[in-house]
Amino acid sequence: MSTKPISPVGPAPLGSLARKSASSGGLGYSFLGSFFLKYSNGEQPKLVDQVKYLLRILLHPVISYQWITCLSEPGTRDLWALRPRLATKLQRPYLAKTLGARRRKEALVNHYHLIRALISYERLVEIYGKGHVLLSIYSREHDRRWDLRLGYFNELEKEGELTISLVDTQTALRIANLTFCLYVENQSTVAMVGGLQSTRHENTRHAIRDTSKLMFGLRPKATVLWMLREILNAWGVQQLKAVSDKTHIYQHWRKRKQLDFKYDEFWAEAGGVIGADGLWILPLQEGKRSREDLKPNRRKTHELRYAFLGRLREVSHEAIERLRPNLGQRAALSGTILSIELSEPSQSVPL
């Protein structure tokens, strides 16, 4: 795997700062320097935010050092250069309202150690930059296309690290976003979903309705959950958890606001059970309803949906394989986008 430094985004990135810190071991230099450098979009942090950040570091100096050390490691430091706000994650509510600072640090460090073993350096740079298209779904009949993407979004940073999005290319709207994090718990690898939502826009509801209709009743949020399960099974993740209505990060006293989505209802439909810690435990395999349980007028739609998902699974396996480190001969294929057509059971073809 290549470890050549990338060209960081923005006028004053933290990549070189992280590398200097890694060689010198300077915790104070790293964090203090991050107060006075601009974010990757050129925005200057407010003084009050810089002061709050410093005070929170002083409250947790040891775990703050451990987190900055993780960010400074080869394979991670260039992601930090792309996303300078990563340094502030430990000092904010994160993933679920029940996580304290130490557990936040463990989850974050675990995630970056795990993900570097699962995704190639080149792919991670793409994911944390402009985002990576896993595969495309298209309808020739209706002249529509949707991209399943894997990316990182600052606006979703409190809900996890990686986001699987379903993008309606006609409107450029992310009509479903599932944000998750990987960590180790009781010697098992766990994926935790911290958020599931759609982009707020006046055309989002209409795009969701059209997409569900064209995809044989498969809702966008169900599509990204399906994709997550495919990825986790390929990665050998042992457990899938998700926040509830009560444990969502925006129920934290520092970030409390109205939720637009009923998590409990959706996870129950997905076969989940609520755990003693208030988090949902979801099956890693999607349940399939028997034909006899369906109304006669809906059976044909379900048959088409399951046939489509069967073909989509074949394409998704190749898409996930292309994420892995040490691609070898597969590297030559990585420039093409895998795609699948809705209207007929054809094999994947490059766009």
C-alpha positions as CSV (number, residue, x, y, z in Angstrom):
1,M,0.0,0.0,0.0
2,S,1.3,3.4,-0.9
3,T,1.9,5.9,1.9
4,K,2.8,8.8,-0.2
5,P,1.4,12.0,1.4
6,I,-1.5,13.5,-0.5
7,S,-2.1,17.1,-1.4
8,P,-4.4,18.3,1.4
9,V,-7.6,20.3,0.9
10,G,-7.8,23.9,1.9
11,P,-5.4,26.8,2.5
12,A,-4.1,25.7,5.9
13,P,-4.4,22.0,6.5
14,L,-3.2,20.1,9.6
15,G,-1.5,17.3,7.7
16,S,2.0,18.7,8.1
17,L,1.2,19.7,11.6
18,A,0.2,16.1,12.4
19,R,3.4,14.8,10.9
20,K,5.6,17.1,12.9
21,S,3.7,16.2,16.0
22,A,4.1,12.5,15.3
23,S,7.9,12.9,15.1
24,S,8.2,15.2,18.1
25,G,5.5,13.8,20.3
26,G,4.2,17.3,20.9
27,L,0.6,17.1,22.2
28,G,0.4,20.8,23.1
29,Y,1.9,21.9,19.7
30,S,-0.6,19.8,17.8
31,F,-3.7,20.9,19.6
32,L,-2.8,24.5,20.1
33,G,-1.8,24.7,16.5
34,S,-5.2,23.4,15.4
35,F,-6.9,26.4,17.1
36,F,-5.2,28.9,14.9
37,L,-5.2,27.1,11.5
38,K,-8.2,27.3,9.3
39,Y,-10.6,24.5,8.6
40,S,-10.2,22.7,5.2
41,N,-12.9,25.0,3.6
42,G,-10.9,28.1,4.7
43,E,-13.2,28.9,7.6
44,Q,-11.5,30.3,10.7
45,P,-12.7,28.8,14.0
46,K,-14.3,31.3,16.3
47,L,-12.3,32.3,19.4
48,V,-14.9,31.0,21.8
49,D,-14.8,27.6,20.1
50,Q,-11.0,27.6,20.4
51,V,-11.1,28.3,24.1
52,K,-13.8,25.7,24.7
53,Y,-11.7,23.2,22.8
54,L,-8.6,23.9,24.9
55,L,-10.5,23.6,28.2
56,R,-12.0,20.3,27.2
57,I,-8.5,19.0,26.3
58,L,-7.2,20.0,29.7
59,L,-10.1,18.0,31.3
60,H,-8.9,14.9,29.4
61,P,-5.2,15.2,28.6
62,V,-4.3,11.5,28.5
63,I,-7.1,10.4,26.1
64,S,-6.6,13.6,24.1
65,Y,-3.0,12.6,23.6
66,Q,-4.0,9.1,22.6
67,W,-6.5,10.4,20.0
68,I,-4.0,12.9,18.5
69,T,-1.4,10.1,18.3
70,C,-3.9,7.9,16.4
71,L,-4.6,10.8,13.9
72,S,-0.8,11.3,13.5
73,E,-0.1,7.7,12.4
74,P,0.7,6.9,8.8
75,G,-2.4,6.1,6.9
76,T,-4.5,8.3,9.2
77,R,-2.7,11.6,9.2
78,D,-3.6,12.4,5.6
79,L,-7.3,11.8,6.4
80,W,-6.8,14.4,9.2
81,A,-5.3,16.8,6.6
82,L,-8.5,16.3,4.5
83,R,-10.8,16.6,7.5
84,P,-9.1,18.9,10.2
85,R,-12.2,18.8,12.4
86,L,-11.4,15.2,13.2
87,A,-9.2,16.6,16.0
88,T,-12.2,18.0,17.7
89,K,-14.4,14.9,17.8
90,L,-13.2,13.7,21.2
91,Q,-14.3,17.0,22.8
92,R,-17.9,16.8,21.5
93,P,-20.9,14.5,22.0
94,Y,-20.5,11.6,19.6
95,L,-22.3,8.5,18.2
96,A,-24.7,8.1,21.1
97,K,-25.7,10.3,24.0
98,T,-24.6,7.6,26.5
99,L,-20.9,7.6,25.4
100,G,-18.5,9.4,27.8
101,A,-15.1,10.8,26.7
102,R,-13.2,7.6,27.3
103,R,-15.6,5.5,25.3
104,R,-15.6,8.0,22.5
105,K,-11.8,7.8,22.4
106,E,-11.9,4.0,22.3
107,A,-14.5,4.0,19.5
108,L,-12.6,6.5,17.4
109,V,-9.2,4.9,17.8
110,N,-10.7,1.4,17.2
111,H,-12.4,2.7,14.0
112,Y,-9.3,4.1,12.4
113,H,-7.2,1.0,13.3
114,L,-9.9,-1.3,11.8
115,I,-10.7,0.7,8.7
116,R,-7.0,0.9,7.7
117,A,-6.9,-2.9,7.6
118,L,-10.2,-3.1,5.6
119,I,-9.9,-0.3,3.0
120,S,-6.9,0.7,0.9
121,Y,-5.1,3.9,1.5
122,E,-6.0,5.2,-1.9
123,R,-9.7,4.5,-1.3
124,L,-9.7,6.1,2.1
125,V,-8.2,9.3,0.6
126,E,-11.0,9.3,-2.0
127,I,-13.7,8.5,0.6
128,Y,-12.6,11.3,3.0
129,G,-12.2,13.7,0.0
130,K,-14.9,13.8,-2.7
131,G,-16.4,10.4,-1.7
132,H,-16.3,7.1,-3.5
133,V,-19.1,5.6,-5.8
134,L,-19.6,2.0,-4.8
135,L,-22.0,1.3,-7.6
136,S,-24.8,2.8,-9.7
137,I,-28.3,1.7,-10.3
138,Y,-30.1,2.9,-13.4
139,S,-33.4,2.7,-15.2
140,R,-33.0,3.0,-19.0
141,E,-36.8,3.2,-19.4
142,H,-37.1,6.2,-17.1
143,D,-33.7,7.7,-17.7
144,R,-32.8,7.8,-14.0
145,R,-29.7,6.8,-12.1
146,W,-28.8,6.5,-8.4
147,D,-25.3,6.2,-6.9
148,L,-24.5,4.3,-3.8
149,R,-21.6,6.2,-2.3
150,L,-19.3,5.8,0.6
151,G,-18.1,9.1,2.1
152,Y,-17.4,11.4,5.0
153,F,-19.5,14.5,5.7
154,N,-18.7,17.2,8.3
155,E,-22.4,17.8,8.9
156,L,-22.8,14.2,10.0
157,E,-19.6,14.0,12.0
158,K,-21.4,13.6,15.4
159,E,-23.2,10.4,14.2
160,G,-20.2,8.4,13.1
161,E,-17.3,8.2,10.7
162,L,-18.4,6.7,7.4
163,T,-21.6,7.4,5.5
164,I,-23.4,5.3,3.0
165,S,-25.5,7.5,0.8
166,L,-28.1,6.9,-1.9
167,V,-27.8,9.8,-4.3
168,D,-30.5,10.6,-6.9
169,T,-28.3,11.9,-9.7
170,Q,-31.2,13.7,-11.4
171,T,-31.5,16.1,-8.4
172,A,-28.0,15.5,-6.8
173,L,-29.8,14.9,-3.5
174,R,-28.6,12.4,-1.0
175,I,-32.0,10.9,-0.4
176,A,-30.7,8.5,2.3
177,N,-27.6,8.8,4.5
178,L,-26.6,6.1,7.0
179,T,-23.6,7.0,9.2
180,F,-21.7,4.4,11.2
181,C,-18.5,3.7,13.2
182,L,-16.6,0.4,13.8
183,Y,-15.2,-0.5,17.2
184,V,-14.3,-3.5,19.4
185,E,-16.4,-4.6,22.3
186,N,-15.8,-7.7,24.3
187,Q,-13.3,-8.9,21.7
188,S,-15.9,-8.6,18.9
189,T,-16.0,-6.1,16.0
190,V,-19.2,-4.0,16.2
191,A,-20.7,-1.6,13.8
192,M,-22.7,1.2,15.3
193,V,-25.2,3.3,13.3
194,G,-25.4,6.7,14.8
195,G,-27.7,8.3,12.2
196,L,-30.1,7.6,9.3
197,Q,-31.6,10.5,7.5
198,S,-32.3,12.3,4.2
199,T,-30.9,15.6,3.0
200,R,-33.2,18.4,3.9
201,H,-34.6,19.9,0.7
202,E,-37.9,20.8,-0.8
203,N,-37.5,18.1,-3.5
204,T,-36.3,15.3,-1.2
205,R,-39.8,13.9,-0.4
206,H,-40.7,13.7,-4.1
207,A,-37.4,12.1,-5.0
208,I,-37.8,9.5,-2.3
209,R,-41.3,8.6,-3.5
210,D,-40.2,8.3,-7.1
211,T,-37.2,6.1,-6.1
212,S,-39.2,3.8,-4.0
213,K,-41.7,3.3,-6.8
214,L,-39.0,2.6,-9.5
215,M,-37.1,0.2,-7.1
216,F,-40.1,-2.1,-6.6
217,G,-41.1,-0.6,-3.3
218,L,-37.5,-0.6,-1.8
219,R,-37.2,2.5,0.3
220,P,-34.0,4.6,0.1
221,K,-33.3,4.1,3.9
222,A,-33.8,0.4,3.5
223,T,-31.4,0.4,0.5
224,V,-28.5,2.0,2.5
225,L,-29.2,-0.4,5.4
226,W,-29.1,-3.3,3.0
227,M,-25.7,-2.0,1.6
228,L,-24.3,-1.6,5.1
229,R,-25.2,-5.3,5.9
230,E,-23.5,-6.4,2.7
231,I,-20.3,-4.5,3.7
232,L,-20.3,-5.7,7.3
233,N,-20.7,-9.3,6.3
234,A,-17.8,-9.0,3.8
235,W,-15.7,-7.5,6.5
236,G,-16.5,-10.2,9.1
237,V,-18.1,-7.8,11.5
238,Q,-19.8,-9.7,14.3
239,Q,-22.5,-7.4,15.6
240,L,-24.6,-4.5,14.3
241,K,-26.0,-1.9,16.7
242,A,-28.0,1.3,16.3
243,V,-29.1,4.3,18.3
244,S,-32.7,4.5,19.5
245,D,-34.9,7.6,19.7
246,K,-33.7,8.1,23.3
247,T,-30.0,7.5,22.8
248,H,-29.5,9.5,19.5
249,I,-26.8,12.1,19.8
250,Y,-29.3,14.9,19.4
251,Q,-30.9,13.8,22.7
252,H,-27.7,14.7,24.5
253,W,-28.3,17.7,26.8
254,R,-25.6,19.7,24.9
255,K,-27.1,19.0,21.4
256,R,-30.8,18.4,22.1
257,K,-33.2,19.0,19.2
258,Q,-36.2,17.4,17.6
259,L,-35.6,14.2,15.6
260,D,-37.2,14.1,12.2
261,F,-37.0,10.3,12.0
262,K,-38.5,7.6,14.1
263,Y,-35.5,5.3,14.7
264,D,-37.3,2.8,17.0
265,E,-40.0,2.2,14.4
266,F,-37.5,1.6,11.6
267,W,-35.2,-0.7,13.5
268,A,-38.2,-2.8,14.7
269,E,-39.2,-3.2,11.1
270,A,-35.6,-4.2,10.3
271,G,-35.8,-7.1,12.8
272,G,-34.0,-5.4,15.6
273,V,-34.4,-5.8,19.4
274,I,-33.7,-3.2,22.0
275,G,-30.8,-4.0,24.3
276,A,-30.4,-3.2,28.0
277,D,-28.2,-0.3,27.2
278,G,-30.9,1.4,25.2
279,L,-29.3,0.6,21.8
280,W,-30.8,-1.5,19.1
281,I,-29.3,-4.9,18.1
282,L,-29.9,-5.6,14.4
283,P,-29.5,-8.8,12.5
284,L,-26.7,-8.8,10.0
285,Q,-28.8,-10.6,7.5
286,E,-32.0,-9.1,6.1
287,G,-35.2,-11.1,6.8
288,K,-37.3,-12.2,3.9
289,R,-41.0,-12.3,4.2
290,S,-42.7,-15.5,2.9
291,R,-45.0,-15.3,-0.1
292,E,-47.9,-16.5,2.0
293,D,-47.6,-13.5,4.4
294,L,-48.0,-11.0,1.6
295,K,-51.2,-9.7,0.1
296,P,-51.9,-11.2,-3.3
297,N,-51.7,-7.8,-5.0
298,R,-48.2,-7.2,-3.5
299,R,-46.6,-10.5,-4.3
300,K,-45.4,-9.6,-7.7
301,T,-43.7,-6.4,-6.5
302,H,-41.9,-8.3,-3.7
303,E,-40.7,-11.0,-6.2
304,L,-39.3,-8.3,-8.4
305,R,-37.6,-6.6,-5.4
306,Y,-36.0,-9.8,-4.2
307,A,-34.8,-10.6,-7.7
308,F,-33.3,-7.2,-8.0
309,L,-31.6,-7.5,-4.6
310,G,-30.2,-10.8,-5.7
311,R,-28.5,-9.2,-8.7
312,L,-27.5,-6.2,-6.7
313,R,-25.7,-8.5,-4.2
314,E,-23.5,-9.8,-7.0
315,V,-22.5,-6.3,-8.0
316,S,-22.0,-5.1,-4.4
317,H,-19.6,-8.0,-3.7
318,E,-17.3,-6.7,-6.4
319,A,-17.7,-3.1,-5.2
320,I,-16.7,-4.1,-1.7
321,E,-13.8,-6.2,-3.0
322,R,-12.5,-3.1,-4.7
323,L,-12.2,-1.3,-1.4
324,R,-9.7,-3.8,0.0
325,P,-6.0,-3.1,0.5
326,N,-3.5,-4.7,-1.9
327,L,-5.8,-4.7,-4.9
328,G,-3.1,-6.1,-7.2
329,Q,-4.6,-6.7,-10.7
330,R,-8.0,-5.4,-9.6
331,A,-6.5,-1.9,-9.3
332,A,-6.8,-1.6,-13.1
333,L,-10.6,-2.1,-12.8
334,S,-11.0,0.5,-10.0
335,G,-11.5,3.4,-12.4
336,T,-14.7,1.9,-13.8
337,I,-18.1,2.3,-12.0
338,L,-20.1,-0.9,-11.5
339,S,-23.7,-0.6,-12.4
340,I,-26.9,-2.6,-12.5
341,E,-30.1,-2.0,-14.4
342,L,-33.5,-2.0,-12.7
343,S,-35.7,-3.1,-15.5
344,E,-34.1,-6.4,-16.4
345,P,-31.9,-9.0,-14.7
346,S,-28.7,-8.1,-16.6
347,Q,-25.2,-8.4,-15.3
348,S,-23.2,-5.5,-14.1
349,V,-21.5,-3.3,-16.8
350,P,-19.2,-0.4,-16.5
351,L,-20.6,3.1,-17.1
